[in-house]
């Protein structure tokens, strides 16, 4: 069982070529989620087992995973805390019905590359095949929460779904960034 990480970017542009983060998965294998063929769509969701907003959005995370797989892209759930073990990540995925690959990024190697700041945060990326990517969309998954502590009965805006669709259509979403709402990540230096 694997999971996805959402990565929020404070800027949307081609990131150029850089050293690609190698992250250990909960499967104990090493992964390079930002490495791949030109045009490949990669979706990363940064999450935490203790963030109530991330857990409330977990069913939507799995729908996004299915949407990404159906289009031929890759989807990852990223736990960006050093106290989340592979066993804890698998248990969280089991509890919330998440089947996507799970990455453990306690050192924030991947999170820093995509500039994620919050859980949950999503980054929808289109790879350039040379170690770079375009950010098609980053930020909030949907509007289930109008503000902290203010949850709607159901989401009425599905930003991440639109971002994934745009990625497969070769487009950049407008707006390409919507500030995420959730639990802040501990800053790593």
C-alpha positions as CSV (number, residue, x, y, z in Angstrom):
1,X,0.0,0.0,0.0
2,X,1.4,3.4,-0.9
3,X,0.4,7.0,-0.4
4,X,0.8,10.5,-2.0
5,X,2.3,13.7,-0.9
6,X,1.0,17.0,-1.9
7,X,3.6,19.7,-2.3
8,X,2.7,23.4,-2.3
9,X,4.7,25.8,-4.3
10,X,4.9,29.5,-3.6
11,X,5.7,30.1,-7.3
12,X,4.7,28.4,-10.4
13,X,7.2,28.0,-13.2
14,X,9.6,25.6,-14.8
15,X,12.0,24.6,-12.1
16,X,14.9,23.8,-14.5
17,X,17.3,21.0,-14.1
18,X,18.4,20.2,-10.5
19,X,19.5,17.3,-8.4
20,X,16.4,15.1,-8.0
21,X,15.5,14.1,-4.4
22,X,15.7,10.3,-3.7
23,X,13.2,9.4,-1.0
24,X,12.7,6.1,0.8
25,X,9.2,4.7,0.4
26,X,7.2,2.9,3.1
27,X,8.0,-0.1,1.0
28,X,11.7,0.4,2.0
29,X,12.6,1.0,-1.7
30,X,14.2,4.2,-2.9
31,X,12.1,6.5,-5.2
32,X,12.8,9.5,-7.4
33,X,9.3,10.9,-7.9
34,X,10.5,13.9,-9.9
35,X,12.5,11.8,-12.4
36,X,10.8,10.5,-15.5
37,X,10.0,11.0,-19.2
38,X,9.1,14.3,-20.8
39,X,5.4,15.0,-20.4
40,X,4.9,12.5,-17.6
41,X,2.4,13.7,-14.9
42,X,3.4,13.3,-11.3
43,X,1.1,14.2,-8.4
44,X,2.5,14.6,-4.9
45,X,0.4,15.1,-1.8
46,X,2.0,16.1,1.5
47,X,0.1,14.7,4.4
48,X,0.4,13.9,8.1
49,X,-1.4,11.2,10.1
50,X,-2.1,13.8,12.8
51,X,-3.5,16.6,10.7
52,X,-7.4,16.7,11.0
53,X,-7.8,18.6,7.7
54,X,-5.6,16.1,5.8
55,X,-7.5,13.2,7.3
56,X,-10.8,14.7,6.4
57,X,-9.7,15.0,2.8
58,X,-8.3,11.5,2.6
59,X,-11.2,10.1,0.6
60,X,-10.5,12.8,-2.0
61,X,-6.8,11.9,-2.0
62,X,-7.7,8.4,-3.0
63,X,-10.1,9.7,-5.8
64,X,-7.2,11.9,-7.0
65,X,-4.9,8.8,-7.0
66,X,-7.4,6.9,-9.1
67,X,-7.8,9.9,-11.5
68,X,-4.0,10.1,-11.9
69,X,-3.5,6.4,-12.5
70,X,-6.4,6.3,-15.0
71,X,-4.5,9.0,-17.0
72,X,-1.2,7.2,-16.9
73,X,0.5,9.4,-14.3
74,X,2.2,8.7,-11.0
75,X,0.8,9.7,-7.6
76,X,2.6,9.8,-4.2
77,X,1.5,10.4,-0.7
78,X,4.4,12.0,1.3
79,X,4.7,12.0,5.0
80,X,7.0,14.9,5.8
81,X,7.7,14.3,9.5
82,X,10.7,12.4,11.0
83,X,8.5,10.6,13.5
84,X,6.4,8.8,10.9
85,X,7.7,5.3,10.4
86,X,6.9,3.0,7.5
87,X,4.6,1.0,9.8
88,X,2.8,4.1,11.0
89,X,2.4,5.3,7.4
90,X,1.0,2.0,6.3
91,X,-1.5,1.9,9.3
92,X,-2.6,5.5,8.4
93,X,-3.1,4.5,4.8
94,X,-5.1,1.4,5.9
95,X,-7.3,3.4,8.2
96,X,-8.1,6.0,5.6
97,X,-8.3,3.8,2.5
98,X,-5.3,5.2,0.7
99,X,-3.7,2.9,-1.9
100,X,-1.1,5.2,-3.5
101,X,2.6,4.8,-3.0
102,X,3.8,6.3,0.3
103,X,7.0,8.2,0.7
104,X,8.7,9.1,4.0
105,X,10.4,12.5,3.7
106,X,11.4,13.3,7.3
107,X,14.4,15.2,6.1
108,X,12.3,17.3,3.7
109,X,14.4,16.6,0.6
110,X,11.4,16.4,-1.7
111,X,9.2,18.8,0.3
112,X,11.9,21.4,0.0
113,X,12.3,20.9,-3.8
114,X,8.6,21.5,-4.3
115,X,8.4,24.2,-1.6
116,X,5.5,22.6,0.3
117,X,4.6,24.2,3.6
118,X,1.3,22.7,4.8
119,X,-0.4,19.3,5.1
120,X,-2.4,18.6,3.1
121,X,-0.8,20.2,0.1
122,X,-0.8,19.0,-3.5
123,X,1.6,19.5,-6.3
124,X,0.6,18.5,-9.9
125,X,3.7,18.4,-12.0
126,X,4.6,17.7,-15.6
127,X,8.1,16.5,-16.0
128,X,10.4,17.8,-18.8
129,X,12.5,14.6,-19.0
130,X,15.8,16.5,-18.1
131,X,15.4,16.5,-14.3
132,X,13.0,19.5,-14.3
133,X,9.3,20.1,-14.2
134,X,6.5,22.5,-14.7
135,X,4.1,23.0,-11.9
136,X,0.6,22.7,-13.4
137,X,-1.1,23.3,-10.0
138,X,-0.1,23.5,-6.4
139,X,-1.8,24.2,-3.1
140,X,-5.3,23.4,-1.8
141,X,-6.9,20.2,-2.8
142,X,-10.5,21.5,-2.5
143,X,-12.6,23.9,-0.5
144,X,-14.0,21.4,2.1
145,X,-12.6,23.8,4.7
146,X,-13.5,27.5,4.2
147,X,-11.0,28.4,7.0
148,X,-9.4,26.6,9.9
149,X,-12.2,25.1,12.0
150,X,-14.9,26.0,9.4
151,X,-15.7,22.8,7.5
152,X,-18.4,22.6,4.9
153,X,-20.7,19.6,4.5
154,X,-19.1,18.9,1.2
155,X,-16.6,20.5,-1.1
156,X,-17.9,22.7,-3.9
157,X,-14.6,23.5,-5.6
158,X,-12.2,20.7,-6.7
159,X,-8.9,22.5,-7.5
160,X,-6.7,19.4,-7.6
161,X,-9.1,17.5,-9.9
162,X,-8.9,20.4,-12.3
163,X,-5.1,20.6,-12.0
164,X,-4.7,16.9,-12.8
165,X,-7.0,17.3,-15.8
166,X,-5.0,20.3,-17.0
167,X,-1.8,18.4,-16.6
168,X,-3.0,15.6,-18.9
169,X,-4.2,18.1,-21.4
170,X,-0.8,19.8,-21.6
171,X,-2.1,23.0,-19.9
172,X,-1.2,25.0,-16.8
173,X,-4.2,25.6,-14.4
174,X,-5.3,29.2,-13.9
175,X,-4.8,30.0,-11.1
176,X,-1.8,27.7,-10.8
177,X,-1.5,28.3,-7.0
178,X,-4.2,28.4,-4.4
179,X,-2.8,28.8,-0.8
180,X,-3.3,25.6,1.1
181,X,-5.1,25.4,4.4
182,X,-4.0,22.9,7.0
183,X,-1.2,22.0,9.4
184,X,2.1,23.8,9.0
185,X,5.2,21.7,8.4
186,X,8.1,22.1,10.7
187,X,10.8,24.2,8.9
188,X,14.0,22.3,8.2
189,X,17.3,24.0,7.7
